[in-house]
Amino acid sequence: MLLIECPWCGPRDEQEFGYGGEAHIVRPADPHALDDAAWGEYLFMRTNRKGAHRERWVHSEGCRRWFNVVRDTVSHEILAVYRVGEAPPAAGRRGE
């Protein structure tokens, strides 16, 4: 079980949260101008990297706010938590 620190409510059990996918995916400026291949790339293709990965989460059983998490996909360790709109933290573990 993960312990996720909501930026507004503090540390909570992962059951209170919903996963929202990879963070920082930019919506195309003109979606109508995209062909099917480009639209499919935007909708479905993600980095799915091993190691530190930026993700979106929502505190669905609490404040209902969205925020971003840097999570190690190998160990599931939460490395950083930051609010939507804030710059992603530099590489490294929380507190470094």
Backbone as XML, in Angstrom:
<?xml version="1.0"?>
<chain id="A" units="angstrom">
  <residue number="1" name="MET">
    <atom name="N" x="0.842" y="-1.174" z="0.000"/>
    <atom name="CA" x="0.000" y="0.000" z="0.000"/>
    <atom name="C" x="0.893" y="1.245" z="0.000"/>
  </residue>
  <residue number="2" name="LEU">
    <atom name="N" x="0.561" y="2.199" z="-0.860"/>
    <atom name="CA" x="1.305" y="3.457" z="-0.911"/>
    <atom name="C" x="0.746" y="4.459" z="0.091"/>
  </residue>
  <residue number="3" name="LEU">
    <atom name="N" x="1.610" y="5.281" z="0.621"/>
    <atom name="CA" x="1.209" y="6.427" z="1.416"/>
    <atom name="C" x="1.508" y="7.636" z="0.542"/>
  </residue>
  <residue number="4" name="ILE">
    <atom name="N" x="0.456" y="8.326" z="0.095"/>
    <atom name="CA" x="0.606" y="9.461" z="-0.811"/>
    <atom name="C" x="0.338" y="10.738" z="-0.033"/>
  </residue>
  <residue number="5" name="GLU">
    <atom name="N" x="1.212" y="11.719" z="-0.213"/>
    <atom name="CA" x="1.055" y="12.991" z="0.493"/>
    <atom name="C" x="0.325" y="13.997" z="-0.391"/>
  </residue>
  <residue number="6" name="CYS">
    <atom name="N" x="-0.943" y="14.230" z="-0.086"/>
    <atom name="CA" x="-1.716" y="15.248" z="-0.793"/>
    <atom name="C" x="-1.126" y="16.613" z="-0.429"/>
  </residue>
  <residue number="7" name="PRO">
    <atom name="N" x="-0.887" y="17.496" z="-1.408"/>
    <atom name="CA" x="-0.324" y="18.812" z="-1.096"/>
    <atom name="C" x="-1.217" y="19.654" z="-0.179"/>
  </residue>
  <residue number="8" name="TRP">
    <atom name="N" x="-2.505" y="19.337" z="-0.107"/>
    <atom name="CA" x="-3.436" y="20.116" z="0.718"/>
    <atom name="C" x="-3.819" y="19.386" z="2.012"/>
  </residue>
  <residue number="9" name="CYS">
    <atom name="N" x="-3.945" y="18.073" z="1.971"/>
    <atom name="CA" x="-4.469" y="17.308" z="3.119"/>
    <atom name="C" x="-3.405" y="16.546" z="3.892"/>
  </residue>
  <residue number="10" name="GLY">
    <atom name="N" x="-2.216" y="16.412" z="3.336"/>
    <atom name="CA" x="-1.154" y="15.662" z="4.002"/>
    <atom name="C" x="-1.173" y="14.188" z="3.616"/>
  </residue>
  <residue number="11" name="PRO">
    <atom name="N" x="-0.387" y="13.363" z="4.300"/>
    <atom name="CA" x="-0.255" y="11.943" z="3.951"/>
    <atom name="C" x="-1.564" y="11.173" z="4.149"/>
  </residue>
  <residue number="12" name="ARG">
    <atom name="N" x="-1.920" y="10.370" z="3.135"/>
    <atom name="CA" x="-3.130" y="9.561" z="3.177"/>
    <atom name="C" x="-2.858" y="8.223" z="2.475"/>
  </residue>
  <residue number="13" name="ASP">
    <atom name="N" x="-3.680" y="7.235" z="2.773"/>
    <atom name="CA" x="-3.599" y="5.917" z="2.155"/>
    <atom name="C" x="-3.963" y="6.005" z="0.671"/>
  </residue>
  <residue number="14" name="GLU">
    <atom name="N" x="-3.310" y="5.225" z="-0.147"/>
    <atom name="CA" x="-3.538" y="5.294" z="-1.594"/>
    <atom name="C" x="-4.985" y="5.018" z="-2.007"/>
  </residue>
  <residue number="15" name="GLN">
    <atom name="N" x="-5.755" y="4.346" z="-1.162"/>
    <atom name="CA" x="-7.146" y="4.050" z="-1.492"/>
    <atom name="C" x="-7.999" y="5.308" z="-1.610"/>
  </residue>
  <residue number="16" name="GLU">
    <atom name="N" x="-7.519" y="6.427" z="-1.068"/>
    <atom name="CA" x="-8.249" y="7.689" z="-1.160"/>
    <atom name="C" x="-8.028" y="8.401" z="-2.489"/>
  </residue>
  <residue number="17" name="PHE">
    <atom name="N" x="-7.131" y="7.876" z="-3.320"/>
    <atom name="CA" x="-6.717" y="8.578" z="-4.533"/>
    <atom name="C" x="-7.094" y="7.827" z="-5.801"/>
  </residue>
  <residue number="18" name="GLY">
    <atom name="N" x="-7.157" y="8.562" z="-6.884"/>
    <atom name="CA" x="-7.349" y="7.975" z="-8.206"/>
    <atom name="C" x="-6.184" y="8.356" z="-9.095"/>
  </residue>
  <residue number="19" name="TYR">
    <atom name="N" x="-5.730" y="7.400" z="-9.893"/>
    <atom name="CA" x="-4.604" y="7.612" z="-10.809"/>
    <atom name="C" x="-5.110" y="8.275" z="-12.076"/>
  </residue>
  <residue number="20" name="GLY">
    <atom name="N" x="-4.388" y="9.267" z="-12.561"/>
    <atom name="CA" x="-4.818" y="10.004" z="-13.744"/>
    <atom name="C" x="-3.891" y="9.910" z="-14.932"/>
  </residue>
  <residue number="21" name="GLY">
    <atom name="N" x="-2.903" y="9.040" z="-14.875"/>
    <atom name="CA" x="-2.009" y="8.869" z="-16.021"/>
    <atom name="C" x="-0.774" y="9.747" z="-15.939"/>
  </residue>
  <residue number="22" name="GLU">
    <atom name="N" x="-0.048" y="9.773" z="-17.025"/>
    <atom name="CA" x="1.194" y="10.530" z="-17.101"/>
    <atom name="C" x="0.916" y="12.029" z="-17.006"/>
  </residue>
  <residue number="23" name="ALA">
    <atom name="N" x="1.751" y="12.729" z="-16.261"/>
    <atom name="CA" x="1.607" y="14.182" z="-16.101"/>
    <atom name="C" x="2.268" y="14.919" z="-17.263"/>
  </residue>
  <residue number="24" name="HIS">
    <atom name="N" x="1.876" y="16.153" z="-17.447"/>
    <atom name="CA" x="2.480" y="17.093" z="-18.395"/>
    <atom name="C" x="2.279" y="16.699" z="-19.861"/>
  </residue>
  <residue number="25" name="ILE">
    <atom name="N" x="1.163" y="16.059" z="-20.166"/>
    <atom name="CA" x="0.806" y="15.773" z="-21.558"/>
    <atom name="C" x="0.087" y="17.013" z="-22.089"/>
  </residue>
  <residue number="26" name="VAL">
    <atom name="N" x="0.635" y="17.640" z="-23.086"/>
    <atom name="CA" x="0.080" y="18.888" z="-23.613"/>
    <atom name="C" x="-0.931" y="18.575" z="-24.718"/>
  </residue>
  <residue number="27" name="ARG">
    <atom name="N" x="-2.135" y="19.105" z="-24.554"/>
    <atom name="CA" x="-3.183" y="18.927" z="-25.563"/>
    <atom name="C" x="-2.784" y="19.667" z="-26.836"/>
  </residue>
  <residue number="28" name="PRO">
    <atom name="N" x="-3.021" y="19.067" z="-28.011"/>
    <atom name="CA" x="-2.687" y="19.741" z="-29.268"/>
    <atom name="C" x="-3.428" y="21.075" z="-29.389"/>
  </residue>
  <residue number="29" name="ALA">
    <atom name="N" x="-2.738" y="22.079" z="-29.906"/>
    <atom name="CA" x="-3.329" y="23.416" z="-30.054"/>
    <atom name="C" x="-4.535" y="23.388" z="-30.984"/>
  </residue>
  <residue number="30" name="ASP">
    <atom name="N" x="-4.457" y="22.617" z="-32.063"/>
    <atom name="CA" x="-5.558" y="22.527" z="-33.020"/>
    <atom name="C" x="-5.857" y="21.051" z="-33.281"/>
  </residue>
  <residue number="31" name="PRO">
    <atom name="N" x="-6.660" y="20.414" z="-32.423"/>
    <atom name="CA" x="-6.912" y="18.980" z="-32.580"/>
    <atom name="C" x="-7.572" y="18.614" z="-33.904"/>
  </residue>
  <residue number="32" name="HIS">
    <atom name="N" x="-8.324" y="19.533" z="-34.483"/>
    <atom name="CA" x="-9.002" y="19.250" z="-35.760"/>
    <atom name="C" x="-8.022" y="19.140" z="-36.929"/>
  </residue>
  <residue number="33" name="ALA">
    <atom name="N" x="-6.836" y="19.692" z="-36.761"/>
    <atom name="CA" x="-5.835" y="19.640" z="-37.821"/>
    <atom name="C" x="-5.037" y="18.331" z="-37.806"/>
  </residue>
  <residue number="34" name="LEU">
    <atom name="N" x="-5.204" y="17.500" z="-36.782"/>
    <atom name="CA" x="-4.440" y="16.258" z="-36.678"/>
    <atom name="C" x="-5.052" y="15.161" z="-37.532"/>
  </residue>
  <residue number="35" name="ASP">
    <atom name="N" x="-4.187" y="14.362" z="-38.135"/>
    <atom name="CA" x="-4.696" y="13.172" z="-38.817"/>
    <atom name="C" x="-4.899" y="12.075" z="-37.780"/>
  </residue>
  <residue number="36" name="ASP">
    <atom name="N" x="-5.444" y="10.934" z="-38.192"/>
    <atom name="CA" x="-5.747" y="9.860" z="-37.242"/>
    <atom name="C" x="-4.504" y="9.348" z="-36.517"/>
  </residue>
  <residue number="37" name="ALA">
    <atom name="N" x="-3.385" y="9.254" z="-37.217"/>
    <atom name="CA" x="-2.159" y="8.747" z="-36.592"/>
    <atom name="C" x="-1.665" y="9.705" z="-35.504"/>
  </residue>
  <residue number="38" name="ALA">
    <atom name="N" x="-1.685" y="10.999" z="-35.778"/>
    <atom name="CA" x="-1.238" y="11.988" z="-34.793"/>
    <atom name="C" x="-2.197" y="12.047" z="-33.599"/>
  </residue>
  <residue number="39" name="TRP">
    <atom name="N" x="-3.495" y="11.933" z="-33.864"/>
    <atom name="CA" x="-4.477" y="11.943" z="-32.770"/>
    <atom name="C" x="-4.296" y="10.698" z="-31.892"/>
  </residue>
  <residue number="40" name="GLY">
    <atom name="N" x="-4.085" y="9.544" z="-32.518"/>
    <atom name="CA" x="-3.824" y="8.313" z="-31.771"/>
    <atom name="C" x="-2.559" y="8.417" z="-30.941"/>
  </residue>
  <residue number="41" name="GLU">
    <atom name="N" x="-1.540" y="9.052" z="-31.481"/>
    <atom name="CA" x="-0.286" y="9.264" z="-30.738"/>
    <atom name="C" x="-0.552" y="10.090" z="-29.478"/>
  </residue>
  <residue number="42" name="TYR">
    <atom name="N" x="-1.325" y="11.158" z="-29.619"/>
    <atom name="CA" x="-1.650" y="12.002" z="-28.462"/>
    <atom name="C" x="-2.473" y="11.236" z="-27.424"/>
  </residue>
  <residue number="43" name="LEU">
    <atom name="N" x="-3.454" y="10.494" z="-27.868"/>
    <atom name="CA" x="-4.366" y="9.823" z="-26.940"/>
    <atom name="C" x="-3.754" y="8.625" z="-26.220"/>
  </residue>
  <residue number="44" name="PHE">
    <atom name="N" x="-2.960" y="7.841" z="-26.926"/>
    <atom name="CA" x="-2.589" y="6.534" z="-26.397"/>
    <atom name="C" x="-1.112" y="6.320" z="-26.087"/>
  </residue>
  <residue number="45" name="MET">
    <atom name="N" x="-0.226" y="7.054" z="-26.703"/>
    <atom name="CA" x="1.196" y="6.767" z="-26.535"/>
    <atom name="C" x="1.768" y="7.544" z="-25.354"/>
  </residue>
  <residue number="46" name="ARG">
    <atom name="N" x="2.367" y="6.816" z="-24.415"/>
    <atom name="CA" x="2.979" y="7.398" z="-23.235"/>
    <atom name="C" x="4.387" y="6.838" z="-23.077"/>
  </residue>
  <residue number="47" name="THR">
    <atom name="N" x="5.198" y="7.505" z="-22.264"/>
    <atom name="CA" x="6.601" y="7.103" z="-22.158"/>
    <atom name="C" x="6.766" y="5.763" z="-21.449"/>
  </residue>
  <residue number="48" name="ASN">
    <atom name="N" x="5.962" y="5.486" z="-20.414"/>
    <atom name="CA" x="6.018" y="4.211" z="-19.699"/>
    <atom name="C" x="7.446" y="3.833" z="-19.324"/>
  </residue>
  <residue number="49" name="ARG">
    <atom name="N" x="8.156" y="4.798" z="-18.766"/>
    <atom name="CA" x="9.573" y="4.571" z="-18.467"/>
    <atom name="C" x="9.771" y="3.804" z="-17.162"/>
  </residue>
  <residue number="50" name="LYS">
    <atom name="N" x="10.922" y="3.213" z="-17.061"/>
    <atom name="CA" x="11.335" y="2.512" z="-15.846"/>
    <atom name="C" x="12.104" y="3.520" z="-14.993"/>
  </residue>
  <residue number="51" name="GLY">
    <atom name="N" x="11.713" y="3.654" z="-13.728"/>
    <atom name="CA" x="12.366" y="4.612" z="-12.847"/>
    <atom name="C" x="11.448" y="5.774" z="-12.525"/>
  </residue>
  <residue number="52" name="ALA">
    <atom name="N" x="12.018" y="6.961" z="-12.302"/>
    <atom name="CA" x="11.234" y="8.143" z="-11.924"/>
    <atom name="C" x="10.279" y="8.529" z="-13.053"/>
  </residue>
  <residue number="53" name="HIS">
    <atom name="N" x="9.016" y="8.666" z="-12.707"/>
    <atom name="CA" x="7.963" y="8.926" z="-13.695"/>
    <atom name="C" x="6.994" y="9.943" z="-13.110"/>
  </residue>
  <residue number="54" name="ARG">
    <atom name="N" x="6.644" y="10.982" z="-13.875"/>
    <atom name="CA" x="5.703" y="12.006" z="-13.414"/>
    <atom name="C" x="4.273" y="11.571" z="-13.732"/>
  </residue>
  <residue number="55" name="GLU">
    <atom name="N" x="3.422" y="11.599" z="-12.712"/>
    <atom name="CA" x="2.042" y="11.121" z="-12.847"/>
    <atom name="C" x="1.070" y="12.131" z="-12.257"/>
  </residue>
  <residue number="56" name="ARG">
    <atom name="N" x="-0.186" y="12.062" z="-12.717"/>
    <atom name="CA" x="-1.267" y="12.870" z="-12.158"/>
    <atom name="C" x="-2.091" y="11.990" z="-11.229"/>
  </residue>
  <residue number="57" name="TRP">
    <atom name="N" x="-2.486" y="12.548" z="-10.095"/>
    <atom name="CA" x="-3.341" y="11.851" z="-9.137"/>
    <atom name="C" x="-4.406" y="12.816" z="-8.668"/>
  </residue>
  <residue number="58" name="VAL">
    <atom name="N" x="-5.555" y="12.275" z="-8.254"/>
    <atom name="CA" x="-6.629" y="13.086" z="-7.691"/>
    <atom name="C" x="-6.965" y="12.534" z="-6.307"/>
  </residue>
  <residue number="59" name="HIS">
    <atom name="N" x="-7.177" y="13.421" z="-5.346"/>
    <atom name="CA" x="-7.559" y="12.998" z="-3.995"/>
    <atom name="C" x="-9.081" y="12.873" z="-3.973"/>
  </residue>
  <residue number="60" name="SER">
    <atom name="N" x="-9.576" y="11.810" z="-4.552"/>
    <atom name="CA" x="-11.014" y="11.626" z="-4.768"/>
    <atom name="C" x="-11.807" y="11.425" z="-3.487"/>
  </residue>
  <residue number="61" name="GLU">
    <atom name="N" x="-11.199" y="10.925" z="-2.432"/>
    <atom name="CA" x="-11.902" y="10.706" z="-1.163"/>
    <atom name="C" x="-11.559" y="11.792" z="-0.143"/>
  </residue>
  <residue number="62" name="GLY">
    <atom name="N" x="-10.975" y="12.876" z="-0.616"/>
    <atom name="CA" x="-10.587" y="13.970" z="0.274"/>
    <atom name="C" x="-10.985" y="15.302" z="-0.343"/>
  </residue>
  <residue number="63" name="CYS">
    <atom name="N" x="-9.985" y="16.114" z="-0.655"/>
    <atom name="CA" x="-10.232" y="17.471" z="-1.155"/>
    <atom name="C" x="-10.649" y="17.513" z="-2.624"/>
  </residue>
  <residue number="64" name="ARG">
    <atom name="N" x="-10.537" y="16.386" z="-3.330"/>
    <atom name="CA" x="-10.909" y="16.252" z="-4.738"/>
    <atom name="C" x="-10.048" y="17.103" z="-5.692"/>
  </residue>
  <residue number="65" name="ARG">
    <atom name="N" x="-8.863" y="17.428" z="-5.284"/>
    <atom name="CA" x="-7.958" y="18.222" z="-6.118"/>
    <atom name="C" x="-6.957" y="17.318" z="-6.832"/>
  </residue>
  <residue number="66" name="TRP">
    <atom name="N" x="-6.561" y="17.763" z="-8.021"/>
    <atom name="CA" x="-5.546" y="17.078" z="-8.801"/>
    <atom name="C" x="-4.169" y="17.606" z="-8.409"/>
  </residue>
  <residue number="67" name="PHE">
    <atom name="N" x="-3.170" y="16.743" z="-8.462"/>
    <atom name="CA" x="-1.782" y="17.124" z="-8.204"/>
    <atom name="C" x="-0.879" y="16.139" z="-8.929"/>
  </residue>
  <residue number="68" name="ASN">
    <atom name="N" x="0.400" y="16.427" z="-8.934"/>
    <atom name="CA" x="1.378" y="15.587" z="-9.629"/>
    <atom name="C" x="2.287" y="14.879" z="-8.627"/>
  </residue>
  <residue number="69" name="VAL">
    <atom name="N" x="2.719" y="13.699" z="-9.014"/>
    <atom name="CA" x="3.588" y="12.860" z="-8.191"/>
    <atom name="C" x="4.746" y="12.380" z="-9.066"/>
  </residue>
  <residue number="70" name="VAL">
    <atom name="N" x="5.935" y="12.362" z="-8.517"/>
    <atom name="CA" x="7.058" y="11.681" z="-9.162"/>
    <atom name="C" x="7.212" y="10.372" z="-8.401"/>
  </residue>
  <residue number="71" name="ARG">
    <atom name="N" x="6.981" y="9.263" z="-9.119"/>
    <atom name="CA" x="7.003" y="7.940" z="-8.494"/>
    <atom name="C" x="7.983" y="7.047" z="-9.236"/>
  </residue>
  <residue number="72" name="ASP">
    <atom name="N" x="8.768" y="6.283" z="-8.479"/>
    <atom name="CA" x="9.670" y="5.308" z="-9.078"/>
    <atom name="C" x="8.830" y="4.094" z="-9.475"/>
  </residue>
  <residue number="73" name="THR">
    <atom name="N" x="8.791" y="3.785" z="-10.758"/>
    <atom name="CA" x="7.938" y="2.693" z="-11.240"/>
    <atom name="C" x="8.495" y="1.316" z="-10.911"/>
  </residue>
  <residue number="74" name="VAL">
    <atom name="N" x="9.725" y="1.239" z="-10.430"/>
    <atom name="CA" x="10.303" y="-0.043" z="-10.039"/>
    <atom name="C" x="9.979" y="-0.343" z="-8.569"/>
  </residue>
  <residue number="75" name="SER">
    <atom name="N" x="10.255" y="0.631" z="-7.701"/>
    <atom name="CA" x="10.053" y="0.424" z="-6.262"/>
    <atom name="C" x="8.712" y="0.962" z="-5.770"/>
  </residue>
  <residue number="76" name="HIS">
    <atom name="N" x="8.029" y="1.752" z="-6.577"/>
    <atom name="CA" x="6.777" y="2.442" z="-6.235"/>
    <atom name="C" x="6.978" y="3.541" z="-5.192"/>
  </residue>
  <residue number="77" name="GLU">
    <atom name="N" x="8.216" y="3.870" z="-4.880"/>
    <atom name="CA" x="8.498" y="4.932" z="-3.913"/>
    <atom name="C" x="8.075" y="6.287" z="-4.479"/>
  </residue>
  <residue number="78" name="ILE">
    <atom name="N" x="7.402" y="7.084" z="-3.653"/>
    <atom name="CA" x="7.022" y="8.440" z="-4.029"/>
    <atom name="C" x="8.237" y="9.331" z="-3.789"/>
  </residue>
  <residue number="79" name="LEU">
    <atom name="N" x="8.757" y="9.936" z="-4.847"/>
    <atom name="CA" x="9.964" y="10.747" z="-4.751"/>
    <atom name="C" x="9.646" y="12.219" z="-4.526"/>
  </residue>
  <residue number="80" name="ALA">
    <atom name="N" x="8.502" y="12.686" z="-5.034"/>
    <atom name="CA" x="8.112" y="14.092" z="-4.880"/>
    <atom name="C" x="6.626" y="14.232" z="-5.160"/>
  </residue>
  <residue number="81" name="VAL">
    <atom name="N" x="6.044" y="15.270" z="-4.587"/>
    <atom name="CA" x="4.643" y="15.623" z="-4.823"/>
    <atom name="C" x="4.604" y="17.125" z="-5.064"/>
  </residue>
  <residue number="82" name="TYR">
    <atom name="N" x="3.877" y="17.576" z="-6.088"/>
    <atom name="CA" x="3.776" y="19.005" z="-6.359"/>
    <atom name="C" x="2.431" y="19.310" z="-7.004"/>
  </residue>
  <residue number="83" name="ARG">
    <atom name="N" x="1.975" y="20.529" z="-6.812"/>
    <atom name="CA" x="0.664" y="20.954" z="-7.306"/>
    <atom name="C" x="0.678" y="21.156" z="-8.811"/>
  </residue>
  <residue number="84" name="VAL">
    <atom name="N" x="-0.478" y="20.962" z="-9.434"/>
    <atom name="CA" x="-0.632" y="21.252" z="-10.864"/>
    <atom name="C" x="-0.330" y="22.730" z="-11.066"/>
  </residue>
  <residue number="85" name="GLY">
    <atom name="N" x="0.440" y="23.042" z="-12.077"/>
    <atom name="CA" x="0.828" y="24.420" z="-12.343"/>
    <atom name="C" x="2.198" y="24.770" z="-11.803"/>
  </residue>
  <residue number="86" name="GLU">
    <atom name="N" x="2.698" y="23.986" z="-10.835"/>
    <atom name="CA" x="4.047" y="24.201" z="-10.325"/>
    <atom name="C" x="5.043" y="23.484" z="-11.236"/>
  </residue>
  <residue number="87" name="ALA">
    <atom name="N" x="6.252" y="23.993" z="-11.254"/>
    <atom name="CA" x="7.300" y="23.357" z="-12.038"/>
    <atom name="C" x="7.646" y="22.002" z="-11.409"/>
  </residue>
  <residue number="88" name="PRO">
    <atom name="N" x="7.909" y="21.004" z="-12.228"/>
    <atom name="CA" x="8.331" y="19.710" z="-11.674"/>
    <atom name="C" x="9.636" y="19.882" z="-10.907"/>
  </residue>
  <residue number="89" name="PRO">
    <atom name="N" x="9.789" y="19.153" z="-9.817"/>
    <atom name="CA" x="11.029" y="19.246" z="-9.047"/>
    <atom name="C" x="12.211" y="18.684" z="-9.840"/>
  </residue>
  <residue number="90" name="ALA">
    <atom name="N" x="13.384" y="19.129" z="-9.482"/>
    <atom name="CA" x="14.590" y="18.592" z="-10.110"/>
    <atom name="C" x="14.700" y="17.114" z="-9.778"/>
  </residue>
  <residue number="91" name="ALA">
    <atom name="N" x="15.448" y="16.393" z="-10.579"/>
    <atom name="CA" x="15.632" y="14.967" z="-10.332"/>
    <atom name="C" x="16.198" y="14.743" z="-8.946"/>
  </residue>
  <residue number="92" name="GLY">
    <atom name="N" x="15.807" y="13.667" z="-8.345"/>
    <atom name="CA" x="16.294" y="13.338" z="-7.009"/>
    <atom name="C" x="15.152" y="13.044" z="-6.079"/>
  </residue>
  <residue number="93" name="ARG">
    <atom name="N" x="15.481" y="12.615" z="-4.914"/>
    <atom name="CA" x="14.481" y="12.228" z="-3.920"/>
    <atom name="C" x="13.992" y="13.439" z="-3.148"/>
  </residue>
  <residue number="94" name="ARG">
    <atom name="N" x="12.797" y="13.300" z="-2.575"/>
    <atom name="CA" x="12.220" y="14.365" z="-1.777"/>
    <atom name="C" x="13.194" y="14.740" z="-0.659"/>
  </residue>
  <residue number="95" name="GLY">
    <atom name="N" x="13.358" y="16.019" z="-0.448"/>
    <atom name="CA" x="14.226" y="16.491" z="0.624"/>
    <atom name="C" x="15.672" y="16.657" z="0.227"/>
  </residue>
  <residue number="96" name="GLU">
    <atom name="N" x="16.040" y="16.254" z="-0.981"/>
    <atom name="CA" x="17.435" y="16.415" z="-1.406"/>
    <atom name="C" x="17.650" y="17.763" z="-2.049"/>
  </residue>
</chain>
